[in-house]
Structures are given as C-alpha cells and as structure tokens.
Amino acid sequence: MSLAEAAIAADALAEEGKERELSQLRAQWDEELESQARSRDFRERAVAFRAIGQFRFRAKKELLRRGLEDDSPAVRGSAVLALERLSRDHPGDVNDVRPLLHEMVTHDDNEAVRRLAVFALKNGSARPETIQILASLGDDDEQPRELREAASKVAQQLRRKGK
C-alpha cells in the first residue's frame, strides 16, 4: 500500500469515526509521511502534505506550515488542502497561519493555490483584515474571475460569521 492509498483509508476511517483504527494507521505511516514530506521530488511532498489532512494528523501542524512555504505550487496546494481539512473543526489552525494565507491569497504565483488559500480562510475566525483583503480581491477586475468569485463568497461568509 502506498502513502496515498493509506491516506484514503485514513480519511474513510475518520469519516466513520473509527478513531482507534485511525490512530493505528497514523502510527504505522508516521515515519513514511515525514520522509515523503522531505523528499526532493515535489510529487512525493505533495502526497505527504495532502495526507496530513486525510490522516487528521493534528500533530503535524508545524510540518504543514513548511508545506505552505514550499517552492512547488503542487505542494503548497496540497498543504492548503490539508489545512482546510484540519481547520473545519479547529479554526485556530487557520488563525495560526493567517498572515501566510493572506500572503498566498494576494501574491502567490499560482492561481489555484490562491483560490485554495481563499477557501481555507473561511474556516478561520471573521477578522476584519481578512474580510477586507477578500472583499478587495473580489472587487479587483484585474484578477481572474474564479478567484474574484471565491474571494467575494468567502468574504460574505466571514461577515455573516462575525455577526
């Protein structure tokens, strides 16, 4: 079984609420995940960072931060996906890396990574600076349409959450 296959199995266990089995799978794949996250091959790193979310590996938040700063857009995207997954029940995860997400949303070279960062911000608390950044992005006609739409939608969600 590969790490990607184990991560899919872990995600299924988490969805079913099988915490004991999930914990055993985490223990079994912990070292392999760490190793792949440090690989020279961006594809292996991307799988590893996405697996952090699928495994619900909360203990790997510092490792995940490194993925958000990786040179590869595929790795950054996978790390943002993992963060989004982990932060659904823990808004503090987004709040901990909010400045980095703001930077990604406004300056990342990859449009898909920017959009993923916008969606991750929806799980954090409704901070005025985040709402302002997203609203400005949504109103900027020079930005790609999909990014503008995502930013406007998340800005609205955060405004409602903040009330």
N, C-alpha and C positions, 0 to 999 in steps of 0.2 A: 504494500500500500504506500502511496506517495503522500507527502505532506498535504497536497491539495485534496486528495481523497479523504485523508484523516480529518481535515478541516470541515469538509462537507458532512462527514459523520458527526463531528463535534457540534456543528450547527443544528443538526437534526436532534441530537440528544438534548441540547439546550432548549430547543423549541418544545420538546416533550417534557421538560422539567426533570430530566434524569441527571441530577447533579452529581451523584456518586460515580456513575459511569463516565460523565464528562470529566470529572476530576481525575479519574484513572487515565483517560485518554490524554489529558493535558500533561500528566506526569510522564507518560510514555513518549510524547512528542516534544517535550520542552527543549531538550538539547538540540534536536534536529531543527526546530524552529529558530532557535538562537543562531545556529550555524548558517542556515539559509539566509537569515536577515543580514548576515555579514558577508555574504557571497560577493564575488566580483561580478557575477552575472546578474544583471538587473532583473531578468525574468524570475530567477530564484528569490531575489529580495522581494519582488512584487507579490509572489505567492506567500512568502513568510509574513509580510505585513498584513495582507488581507486575512490570513489565518488567525492573526491575533484577535480580530473581531469575531470570526467564526467560532473560535475556541472560547470566547468571552474571557480572554486572558487579561484580567484587570491588573495583574502583577507586572505586565509588560508595558505599562504606560510610558516609562522613560525610553524604552526601546522604540516605541511607536513615535515618539517625538523626533527621533533621529530619522525615521522614515518620512516624516513630513518635510524634512530638510534635505532629502536625498537629491542627487543630481538628475535622476531619471524621473520623467513625468509619470511613467507607469508605476514606479514605486511610490511616489508622492500620492498618486490617485488611490492606490491600494491602502496606503496608510490613512488617508482621509476616510475611505470607506469603513475601515476598521474603527476609526474614531467615532464616526457617525453611529455605528452599531453599538459600541460600548456606551456612548453617551445617551442613548434613548432612555435609560433608566437612571443615569447619573449625569445631570447637566454640568456638574463640576468638572467633568473631563474636558468639555469644550471650554469652559471658563479658564481652565489651567493653561490652555494654549491659544486663547483668544487673539493675542497680538500676532501670533504666527498665522492664524487663519485669516485675520484682516489683511496681512501682507500677501497671502496667497490669493485672496479674492481680488485684490486690486492690482497685483503686479506679476503673478505667475505667468510664464510664457505660454502655458498650455491652457487653452480654453476649457477643456474637460475638467482639468484639475481645479480651475477657478470655480466652475459650476458645482463640483463636488464639495468644495470648501463652503460655498454658499449654503448648501443643504445641511452640512454638518453644523453650521451656526444656528440653525433652527432649534437644535436640541439644548442650546445654552440658555442662560437667563437673558431677559429682554433688556439689554444695556443700550442706553441712548446712542453711544458711539457706533455700535454695531448697526442699529436701525438706520442711522444717518448714512453710514457707508453703503449699506444695501440700497437705501432709497436713492442715493445719488447715482449709484451704478445703474439702477433701474431706469433712471431718467436720462442717462447718457446715450444719445443716439449714435455715438461712435462705437459703442460696444456691440458685440454680437447679440442678435435678437434673443436667442435662448438664454444667454447669460442675464440680459436685462429682465426677461420674464421671471426667471428663477429668483433673482435678487428682489424684485418687486413683491413677489409672492411671499418670500421668507420675511421681508420687512413687515408686511401686513400681519403675518402670523405672530411675529415678535411683538408688534404693537398690541395685538389682542391679548397676548400672554401677559404683557406688562400691566394691563388694566386690572 
